[in-house]
Amino acid sequence: MDQVFPHTRPSQVELKRAGRDIAIETQWISPEKRDRPLIIFLHEGLGCVAMWKDWPSQACTALNCRGLVYSRYGYGQSTPRAPGELRTPAYLHEEAQEDLPALLEAAGLQNEKPILFGHSDGGSIALLFAARYPERVRAIAVAAPHIFVQDITLASIARARDAYRASDLRQRLGRYHRDVDSVFHAWNDTWLSPAFRAWNIENDVEQIRCPILAMQGDNDEYGTLAQIEGIQRLAPQTRLNVIQTCGHSPQRDQPTATITALHDFVNSLP
């Protein structure tokens, strides 16, 4: 029998973005636990609510927490990006400093102090949010985050472009996104653009004051350990966790180890 996890059915939060009415796909986990901490899950560059599978529910069950999972604008079942809408190298700052606060307000969570769990792009968004809004976050946990651009990252993104053209990757991603081509190219084209090569958020990370858990797989194909080591150098309160036999997605490659690290971190918070 399949294990049943305490998540609700996906729903939508309505908000405005650049003067346009959009709907953001959301899914709550154990929303009735109002006296427990809230963890907000921020997905990767090609992710969405459905692509997390049941891992957020497993994590929230282990931690006895509430959870909120959402698909960013353009992803999953959220409103697709407008045709021809360009993404700039500042898109992660926009997600952290404009879109996430707008979602929290629209969802009635503007007075919460959540714990953010971000994977890859989502990890960078969590770092940027904590730097800009220190009073609005209790702690952050990031898995395979990016704080600067590396050659290994660009090489893997270029291989993903080739796979999207020549393999069934487009079909597989299309099961999760309303506009899969927009999702893929908004991520892939932006990262591979010459303008993005200079992207760097080290100055932002240095401003973070809340507790940080920075995790990364020892075989991450999208970045070296210099990413999380850089976070600890800039924010000494950071707890590092290198996950063994693990690639770019700790929650998929080593789900139990990732939950254990998150559990220990959350239980250590003041």
C-alpha positions in Angstrom: 0.0 0.0 0.0 1.3 3.5 -0.8 2.2 5.6 2.1 -0.2 8.6 2.6 1.3 12.0 3.4 -0.6 14.9 4.9 -0.6 17.2 2.0 -3.6 19.1 0.6 -4.7 19.2 -3.1 -2.9 21.8 -5.2 -4.6 25.2 -5.2 -3.8 28.6 -6.5 -3.0 32.0 -5.0 -3.9 35.0 -7.1 -1.6 38.0 -7.3 -0.3 40.7 -9.6 3.1 40.7 -11.3 4.2 43.7 -13.3 0.5 44.8 -13.5 -0.6 41.4 -14.8 -3.0 39.1 -12.9 -1.4 35.7 -12.4 -2.1 32.5 -10.5 0.6 30.7 -8.5 0.2 27.0 -7.9 0.5 26.1 -4.2 0.3 23.0 -2.1 0.0 23.0 1.7 1.3 20.3 4.0 -0.3 19.8 7.4 -1.8 23.4 7.4 -3.7 22.6 10.6 -0.5 22.6 12.6 -0.6 26.3 13.2 1.6 26.1 16.3 4.4 24.4 14.4 7.1 26.0 12.3 6.5 26.7 8.6 8.9 25.4 5.9 8.6 27.0 2.5 10.1 24.9 -0.3 11.7 26.7 -3.3 12.3 24.6 -6.4 15.1 24.3 -8.8 15.5 26.0 -12.2 13.3 23.4 -14.0 11.2 22.4 -11.0 7.6 22.8 -9.8 5.2 21.5 -7.1 4.8 18.1 -8.7 8.5 17.5 -9.4 9.2 17.5 -5.6 7.1 14.3 -5.4 6.4 13.5 -1.8 9.8 14.6 -0.4 8.5 17.8 1.2 5.7 15.8 2.9 8.2 13.3 4.2 10.4 16.1 5.5 7.4 17.9 7.2 6.3 14.6 8.8 9.8 14.0 10.2 10.0 17.5 11.6 6.4 17.8 12.7 6.1 21.0 10.7 3.8 22.7 8.3 4.9 23.1 4.7 4.2 25.2 1.7 5.3 24.2 -1.8 4.7 26.4 -4.8 5.5 26.7 -8.5 7.1 30.0 -9.4 5.6 32.2 -12.1 5.8 30.4 -15.4 6.4 26.9 -13.8 4.3 23.9 -13.3 0.6 24.8 -13.2 1.2 28.5 -12.4 0.4 31.1 -15.1 2.9 30.7 -18.0 5.2 33.5 -18.9 3.8 35.9 -21.5 4.9 35.2 -25.1 8.2 37.0 -25.8 8.7 37.9 -22.2 12.4 38.2 -21.6 14.3 37.1 -18.5 17.2 39.2 -17.3 20.3 38.1 -15.3 18.6 39.6 -12.3 15.8 37.1 -12.3 16.8 35.4 -9.0 16.9 38.8 -7.3 13.4 39.5 -8.7 12.1 36.2 -7.4 13.5 36.8 -3.9 12.9 40.4 -3.5 9.6 40.9 -5.3 7.8 37.6 -6.2 8.2 35.7 -2.9 7.1 38.6 -0.7 4.1 39.1 -3.0 3.2 35.5 -2.6 3.5 35.6 1.1 1.3 38.6 1.3 -1.3 37.1 -1.0 -1.3 33.9 1.0 -1.8 35.8 4.3 1.7 34.8 5.5 3.3 38.3 5.7 3.5 38.0 9.5 5.1 34.6 9.5 8.8 33.9 10.0 9.3 30.7 7.9 12.2 28.4 7.4 13.1 28.4 3.7 14.4 25.2 2.0 15.7 26.0 -1.4 17.2 23.7 -4.0 19.6 25.0 -6.7 18.0 28.2 -8.1 15.7 28.0 -5.1 18.6 27.9 -2.8 19.9 31.1 -4.4 16.5 32.7 -3.9 16.4 31.7 -0.2 19.8 33.3 0.3 18.8 36.5 -1.4 15.5 36.7 0.5 17.3 36.2 3.8 19.8 38.9 2.9 17.1 41.5 1.9 14.5 40.6 4.6 16.3 39.5 7.7 13.3 40.2 9.9 11.1 37.9 7.8 12.9 34.6 8.0 13.8 32.3 10.9 16.4 30.3 9.1 17.3 28.9 5.7 18.5 25.5 4.4 19.9 25.4 0.9 20.8 22.3 -1.2 23.2 22.7 -4.1 22.8 26.5 -4.2 24.7 28.8 -6.6 26.4 32.0 -5.4 28.6 32.5 -8.5 28.9 31.0 -11.9 31.3 28.1 -12.5 32.5 26.5 -15.7 31.2 23.1 -14.5 27.7 24.7 -14.1 27.7 26.1 -17.6 29.0 22.8 -19.1 26.2 20.8 -17.5 23.6 23.4 -18.6 24.9 23.1 -22.2 24.6 19.3 -22.0 21.0 19.8 -20.8 20.3 22.0 -23.9 21.6 19.2 -26.1 19.5 16.6 -24.3 16.4 18.8 -24.6 16.9 18.9 -28.4 17.9 15.3 -29.0 16.3 13.1 -26.2 13.0 12.7 -24.5 13.8 15.4 -21.9 11.3 17.8 -23.4 8.6 15.2 -23.2 9.4 14.2 -19.6 9.4 17.8 -18.5 6.3 18.5 -20.4 4.3 16.3 -18.0 4.8 18.9 -15.3 4.7 22.3 -17.0 2.0 24.1 -18.9 4.5 25.7 -21.2 7.6 23.5 -21.1 9.5 25.4 -23.8 9.2 28.6 -21.9 10.3 27.0 -18.7 13.4 25.4 -20.3 14.6 28.3 -22.3 14.0 30.9 -19.6 16.4 28.9 -17.5 18.9 27.5 -20.1 19.2 30.6 -22.3 19.6 32.9 -19.4 22.4 30.9 -17.7 24.2 30.4 -21.0 24.0 34.1 -22.0 27.3 36.1 -21.9 25.7 38.6 -19.6 25.0 36.0 -16.9 28.7 35.0 -16.7 29.3 37.8 -14.2 26.3 36.9 -12.0 27.5 36.8 -8.3 25.6 37.1 -5.0 28.5 36.9 -2.6 27.9 40.5 -1.4 24.3 39.5 -0.6 25.3 36.4 1.3 27.6 38.4 3.5 24.5 40.3 4.8 22.7 37.2 6.1 22.3 37.0 9.8 20.0 34.1 10.3 21.1 30.4 10.8 22.0 28.7 7.5 22.3 25.0 6.6 24.2 24.6 3.3 24.1 21.1 1.8 25.7 19.8 -1.4 26.4 16.4 -2.9 30.0 15.2 -3.3 29.3 14.4 -7.0 27.3 17.5 -7.9 27.5 17.9 -11.6 26.3 21.5 -11.5 28.8 23.0 -9.0 31.8 22.3 -6.8 31.9 22.5 -3.0 33.3 26.0 -3.4 29.6 27.1 -3.5 28.7 26.1 0.0 32.2 26.7 1.3 31.8 30.3 0.0 28.6 30.7 1.9 30.3 29.6 5.2 33.2 32.0 4.5 30.8 34.9 4.0 28.3 33.9 6.7 30.2 32.1 9.5 27.0 31.0 11.2 26.6 28.5 8.3 26.5 24.8 9.1 27.9 22.7 6.2 26.8 19.2 5.2 28.5 17.4 2.3 26.2 14.5 1.3 28.1 11.4 0.1 27.3 9.5 -3.1 25.0 12.4 -4.2 24.6 14.5 -7.3 22.9 17.9 -7.8 19.6 16.9 -6.1 20.1 15.7 -2.5 16.4 15.4 -1.9 16.2 12.8 -4.8 19.6 11.2 -4.6 19.8 10.9 -0.8 16.4 11.8 0.6 16.8 10.3 4.0 20.2 11.8 4.6 18.8 15.2 3.5 15.9 15.0 5.9 18.2 13.9 8.7 20.4 17.0 8.2 17.3 19.3 8.0 15.8 17.7 11.1 19.0 18.2 13.1 19.3 21.8 11.9 15.7 22.8 12.7 15.9 21.2 16.1 19.0 23.2 16.9 17.4 26.5 16.2 16.8 28.8 19.1 
